[in-house]
Amino acid sequence: MRTLLAGAAFAAGLGLAASAMAQQYNVVTDARLQNPEPHNWLMWRGNYEGWGHSTLDQINVDNVGDLVPVWAYSTGVTEGHQSPPMVNDGVMYVSTPQNQVIALEASTGTEIWRYVRQLPEDLFQLHPTNRGVALYGDKVYMATVDAGVVALDAKTGEVVWDVLVGDYTDGYYSTLSLLAAEGRIITGVSGGEYGIRGYTMALDAETGAEVWKTYTIPAPGEFGSDTWKGDSWKTGGGSVWMQPNYDAESGILYVGTGNGGPWMPDTRPGDNLYTTSLMALDIQTGSIEGYFQYHWNDAWDWDEVSAPILMPIERDGRKFKGLVHAGRNGFLWTLERTDGPVKFVAADKYVKQNVFESIDPETGRPSYHEAGTPGTNKTVTFCPSLWGGKDWVPEAYSPDTGLLYVPAHENLCSELGGVPIGERVSGELYIGIPIDVILSSLRFHESVDPSKPVPIGQLQAWDMNAGEMVWSHDFNDTPYWGPILSTGGNLLFTGGTNDRMFRAFNATTGDMLWEYPTNSGVTAAPASYEVDGTQYIAVQSGWGVDAERMQGLLKDMLPAGRVPDVPQGGVIWVFALKK
């Protein structure tokens, strides 16, 4: 690992690699992003619709057992590595915790350049991670944990522009992978646990200038403001943790939003729009064209931050443009998208859930069991846990099998209750629950016998036309924080477990076909690409953040020896069929 100057970028091989790339770099256009080439991986989930699917099929169910590592690259960084390698015509771009970006030759792992951001010394990182760069034009874009967005020259790594979109000293920060479309870079801010007011923003791709800003919490006089009482809207949360998905035909962005703040619902009476919701935004203006709230007045820290997958659905004899979201609240939501309004279709429970009493069949609005709703000076146990049936970790959809694949957590519950909260102090946590309570909140479902292996992680395959689970695979005694990649070879690739394994499954049957022990736990999104006729599968290994936090709680809950230690340290692993 070279010694790096903070904020600097440099080229390997005395500048020869960067010089060669400068001559042949293929600019990333809207047309390419709307119809991405099979041999490239140009965005967070491979396409605007969020499928997480590669059509490449050289690696398939018959030969995946011959998959071997062909190169690896140590990032030199600890904490949770969560971003996929982006690949544009043989050049790979990877972001890491601490806001570094590395450009590499995708077939060899040779470093071309590396950018290291100078982060403020007084920055407190609640979630020290980054979920991926955006490629657009001749630039590479990254959101930063000090609430910024930086644009780098894709050929050299030099900074083109660098702007702040929030005040990190007030609690704002960004970890999401950025979306690029229509000359805009779409970003958002986190910080709900600090009492911020969330928003999504569009920046001009060439200059970084603000084009529009849309708040997730309406101000007085705006639609939805009556769902907040008094001044509670000012500290309402509604973080934007994840990249939106995008319907290029209608020009609509679909954004998932976080929970309300502070955590206890009695501190902010009302439905609390647009927290724990889907927001449909016009990409040109940022105007709110539609929304759907998965649950109102959230009491369980069930952020619904993942953007829904855009996929075709035929249910009850009717074909429609679907929006599908595996909710942190334990329900798999089927919605219908239009040029604006979002319509409720169905909600199917996919893990144990004891909070919702019912769901209105027309509107999708849930009603709650009082005994499952925590509050100030009121402690309850609820399922799923505060990490939900599925957290930020993305699902995948295969157009070949027609199935949706969900990385779920089963048999986990939480015990929470709040304490009276005072005035917000800028830059300090504003939750209303003591940290030691949160860090001891995990419980097993009452049906679990912890003396035996406990199914906790669960890879699920769903037929969304029927609203039925087709198959599932249990991971015992381990968290499962594994983003999923599906491929044209009828395969699923995923990590996410504390045994450090990266695995391949038969996408039709769920049979596990291959596994490889990496250096650490895999919580990053895998990607697939092709160079000179060879298909590669690439993923970052690097355990940390919420996976590590849940791991620590499970270690206390299960007998000694059942939960192994997971070493930290980031490595990019690239696999291909052995010659």
N, C-alpha and C positions, 0 to 999 in steps of 0.2 A: 504494500500500500504506500503510495507516494505521500509525502508531506504536502498539504495543500494550503494555499492562501485563501482565507475566508472571502467569499464573494467572487473568486477568480475562476476562470475556465482556461484549460490549456489542451493542446493537441498532443497525442502520442506520436512516436516515431518521427520526431523533429518536424512535425507539421505536415508530413507527407500524407497521412491518412485523412486529415481534415481537408487538405488541398484537393485530394482525389474526390472526396465527397462533394466539395463545393462545385466541382465540374459536372457531377451527375445527379445531384439531389432532385428528386421529383416533387414539385410543390404539391401540397395537399389542398384540393379544391372542394367546393361544395358538391360538385358532380361526383367526385371520388368518394366523399363521405356518404353520399346518398346511395351509392352503389359500390361499396368497398370490394376491392379485388380479393379473391380467395387467398392469394399468397401473402397478403399483408394483414396486419392487425393495427388499425388506424385509430381506434378509440377504446374507451373503458370496457365496453361489453361487445365490441366487434361491429356493432351497427347502432343506428340511432334508436332502434326499437328496444334495445337492451336484451337481446336474445342470449348473448354469451355463447354463440354457436359459430364454429368454423366448418365450412363445407369440405375442407381437405380430407381425403380418405386413404392416403397412402398407408398410414398407420390405422389398423382396423382390428376387429375382434379376433381375427385369425392370426395376426402376427404381433400384437401388442406385447406379448411375452418376450419379444426380442428387443424391447426398448431399453436403451442404455444411455447413461450420461455421456455427452460428447464434449461439453465444456462447462465450466463453472467459474463464477467470479464473485469474490468476497467484497461486499460493499464497505466493510470496515465500520459499520454502524450497528448499534443495538436497537432494541425496542421493536414494535410491531411493523413489519414490512407487509404492506397490503396492496401495493399497486401492481398491475399487470405490465409486462414488457410490451411497449408499443413498437411496431416494426413497419418501416416504410422502405420498400425496395432494398432490403438487405442491411438496413441500419436500424439498430434497436435503441430505444430511449426508455430509461427506467428512473423513476423517482424513489426516494428512500425517506425514512424519518430524518428529521433535522433539515428537510428541504434541500436535499442534494439531487441533482440530475446527472445521469451518466449516459453518454452515447457510446455505443459499442458496435463492432462488426457482428452482425447477427449470426453468422455462420462459424465464427472463430472465437468470439469473446474479446477480441483485441479492442482496447480502449481507444476512443477517438478524442473525446474531451470529457471534462467533468466540471460541473458547476456546484459550488458550495455557498450557500447563503449565509450571510452574517446575521445571526439572530440576536435580538436584544438580550443583554445579560440578565435583565429582571423579568424575562418572560417565563411564566409558569405554564407548562404544557399539560393540560388535563388529558389530552389524547395526542401523544407525540407520534404522529404518523402522517402519511400522505397517500392518497388513493389513485394517483396516476396523473400523467401529463396529458395535455391536448396537443395535437398536431394540426396546424392550419397554415396555409401559405408556405412560407419559408421559415416558419418560427415554431418553437416549442414553448408551451405555456404551462405554468404551475401556480396553483394556489398555495399560500404560505400560512404557517401557524402564527405569524404576527399580523394576520389579517391583511395580507397583500396578494397581488398577482404580479408575476414577473414573466416577461416575454424574452426568450433567448433566440439568438440566431441558430437555426437548426444545423448549420454547417460548421460553426465555430464554437458555439456555446456562449458567445459574448452577449451581454445584456443589451437588449434593444429598448425596452422600457420597463419600469418598475413602479407600481402604484399601490397605495394603501386603500382598502375599501372599508376599513373600520379601525377602531382604536383598541389595540391589544391591551392597553393598561385599563380599559373599561370592561374587559372580559371577552372581546370579540376575537375569533380566530377562524381559520379555514383549513379543512383537511380533505375536501372533496376533489375528485377528478373533474376537471373543467370540460364543458361542452362547447364546441366550436361550430357555428353555423351562421350563414347569412351575414358574414362580416362582423359577427359578434362573438365574444367570449363570455359564456354564462358562468357566473360564480354565485356563491352564497356564503353565509356566515353561521358559525356555531357560537355557543356561549350562553345557552339557555340556563345553565347552572350558575351563571353569574348575574342573572336578571337582566339580560339584554333584550332588545326587541328585534326579532329576526327579519331577514330580508334576502331576496334574490336580486342579482344585478346583472346587467349586460354592459360590457365594455367594448369599445371600438377595437377591433383586432389589430389595427395598424398603429394606433396611438395610445391606447389604454384609457382614453377619455370615457367617462360615464355616459351611457346612452339612456338607460332607464334604471330605476330602482323600485321594486315592489315589496312592500312590507308584508310579512306573514301575519302580523297583528294589526287589524284596522284601527285607525285613529277615530276619535269622536266625529260623527257626521258621515263616516264611510260605511258602506254596507258591512254588516256584521259587528259594528261597534257596540250594538246593544247586547252582545253576548259577553261583554266585559263590564264589570261594575267599578264605578269610581275611577281611580287612576291605575287600576291593576293592569291595563293594557300597556303601560309604559315599561313594565318588567315581565311581559308575558311569555318570553321565550320564543318558541316556534323556530328552532334552529333548522338550517338547511345543511344537512350533513353529507348528502350524496348528490352525484351528478343527475340532472334531470334526464328523462328520455324524451324523444322528439318525434313528432309526426311531421315530416317535411312537406307532405301534401297539403295539410291544413295550416301549417305554420304554428302549431300549438306545442308548447313545452309542458311536460308533466312532471311536477315537482312534489316530492314527499317532504313533509314537515315534522318537526320534533314536538315534544311534549310542552305543556304549559309550565310556567314558573311563577312562584315557587312550586314545589312538587305537590303539596297537599291541596286538594281541590277546594276546600272551604276558604282558602286564602284568596281565591279568584272565582267567586260564584258565576255560573253561566256556562254556555256551551263552549266558549273560548275559541271562536274561529280566529285564524285558520290553523290552529294547532292540531297535531295528530291527523293531518288531512292530506289529501291530494289536491293540488292547485293546478289548474289549466291556464297557462299564460300565453298571450300572443307574443311571439318572439320579436316582432317589430317594435311594439310599444310597451310590453310588460303588463298590459291590461289583463285583469282577471276575467277569463271567459267562462269558467266553470270551476266547480270544486266538489269534493266529497269528503265528509268527515268520518273517519273510521270509528272513532269513539269520542264522545264529548266530555269536557271537564275532566280530563285525564287525571287519574289518581295513582297510577302504577308505574310511571316512567316508561310507558310504552310509546316511545318515539316511533312514528311510522315514516321513517326517513327514506326508505328505498322507493325509488320511482317505480311505478307499475310497468310490467312488461307489456308492450304493444303486440298483440297476437290475434290471429283470426279465431273465432269461436262459433260453433254451431250447437246451440242448446235448445231443446224442445222444438226442433224443426226450424229454427230461425238462425240465419247466419248474420253475424254482426262484427264490428271492429271492437275487439276486446281490450280491456285493461285488467291485468291480473296482478294481484299483490298478496304475498304471504305476510300477513300482518303480525307485528310483534304481539298483538292482542290474542293470537292463537287461532284466528280465522283466515281462511283463504278467500279473498274477495274477488268476485267477478263483476266488472263494471263495463259499461258501454261508452265508447267515446264518439263524439260528434265534432262538428266544427266549433263547438263551444261547451254547452252543458254536458255534465257527466251523469250517466244514469246508473242506478243500482240494478243489478241483475240477481246476484246470489252471494251467499256467504256460507262456506263449508268449514267446519271445525277440523283442524289438522293436528292439534295436540290437545292434551287435557286442559280444560278451561272451566273455571268455576265462578266467574265474575258476571258474565252476561246472563240475565234471566230470560231474555228473548231478543229477537231481531225483527223489526218491522218488515214484513215481506214486500212492501211497496217502496219504502224509503231507505231501508238498510240501517235505520237508527236503532242502536241497542238500548235496552233497559238493564239496570244493574241490580244485583243482590246487595242489599245494604250491608250484610255481614261480610262481603268481600271487598268493601270500599274503605280504604284507610282514610284518616283525617288527623287534624291536630288533636293530640292527646287521645287518639283512637288507633290502636294497633290491631291489625288483622293479618291473616295468612291468605294469600291468593295465588292462583295458578293460571297461566305460566308465570315464571319469575319475572323480575324487573328487566331481565335481558330478553324476555319474550319467547314466543315460539320460534321466531327467527329475528335476529338483530339486523345490522346493516348488511350482512353477508348476502350477496346477490344470488337469486335463483338463475336457472337457465331454461331455455326453450329450444327444442329440436323440431324443426319443420319436417324432418324425416320420420320420426316416431310419432309426432304430434303430441308429445308429452311435455309437461312442465316438471322441472326437477327442483326440489326444495331442500336446503340445508337446515334441518329443524333441530330444536332442543325439546326433548320430552322428559316427563317425570320431574321437572324442576319447578319449585314454587318459591315465593318470598314472604317474609314477615316484615311489615313496615308500619310505622306510625310516625306522625309528625310532632314537633314541638312548636310553641309560639315563636313567631318570627318578627323581628323588628324592621327598621328601615334598611333599605339597600345601601351598601357601601360600595362605591365603584371599585371594580377589580377584585372583589371578594366573593366567595361562594354565597349564593342566595337560594338555598334549597329548602330549608325548614326541616331537615332531617339530619341528625348528627352523623358525621362520616363513619364513626365506629358502628353505628346501627346499620348503615348501608353495607359496610364491609363484613357484616355478619348475618346478612338478611337471607341467604340462600337456604332453602329447605327442600327435602325430597317430598314428592307426593305421598299421601298417606298409604297408597297401595304398594309402595316400594319396601322391599326387605334389603337393607344395606349390607347384610351379611353375605349376600350373593352378588354376582355381577349385575350392575344396574345399567339398563339401556338408557343412555342419556342423549348422545348424538344420534340423529336418524336422517339418513338420505332417503327422501321420498320421491316417488314418481306419480304424477297425477294426470288423469285424462280430464281436461277442463271442459270438454264437451258434455261429459256425463257427470262431472263434479265428483269423481271417485278416485281414490288412491288405487294405483295399479300394482305397485310393489314398494317395499321399503327395505332398508339395510340398517341394522342397529350397530352403533359403536358403544361398547360398554365402558363404564367408569371413566369416560373422557368427555371434555367439552368437544364440540364440533363447530369450528369457526372456518369452514372450508367453502369459499366461493367455488362455483361449478362451471366447467367448460364442457359443452357437448360438441361432437365432431361428426363429419360425414362418414367416418369409419364406424358409426354406431357405438361410439364410446363416450363415457363421461370421465373427466379428470377432476380430482378434488383432493385436498389435504385436510387441514383443520383439526387434527387429533393430536393428543399429547405423546403419541409414540413416534412422532416425527415423519410418519409415512406420507408419501404422495402416491395416490392410487388411481387405477383405471377400472371402470365398471362397464359391463355390457348395458347399453342404454335401453334395450328392450326388456331384458330379463332381470337386471339388477345384480347379476353374478359378478363378483370381484375377479378380475383377470390378471392384475399386475399390481405390484407395489414396490416402492423404493424408499429406503430410509435416508432422509436428508439430514443436514447438520442440525436443524432446529425444527420448530413446528411451522407448518405452512398455513398462513392466514391470508395470503395474497390471491388475487384472481389469476388463474392460468391463461395462457394465450397459445395460439398455434399459428405458424407461418411457414413459408417455403422459400428456400434460396437454392438456385441451380438444381431444381428438381428434387430436392430433399425436404421432406416435411419435418418440422421441429415442434416439440412441445416445450414451452418455457414457463417457469414459475419462480417467484422469490420465496425462499424459506427464511423465516425470522419471527419468532414468537414474541408476543408482548401485548400491551394495552388490555382490552377486555378479556381476551382469551387467557392471559396470564392471571388476571384478577379472579376469574371464575375458577381457574385451575387451583389457585390457592385455597379457595373456599371448599372445593371438592376434596382437597387433600386433608382438610380438617374434618370432613364429614364421613370419610371412608376409612376403613382399617389401614394401618401402616403397611406400606408396600404396594397398595392397590393403585396409587396415583404417582407416576414417576416424575422426577424433575425434568424440566425442559430447558436445555441451554439456549441462551440468546446469541444473536449474531446473524447478520443478513448475508445470504448467498443467492445469487442468481443461478438456477439450475436449468440446463438446456439438454433435452433428450432427443434421440433419433433412433431409428432401427439400426442395429449393428450390421456392419458390412459383411 
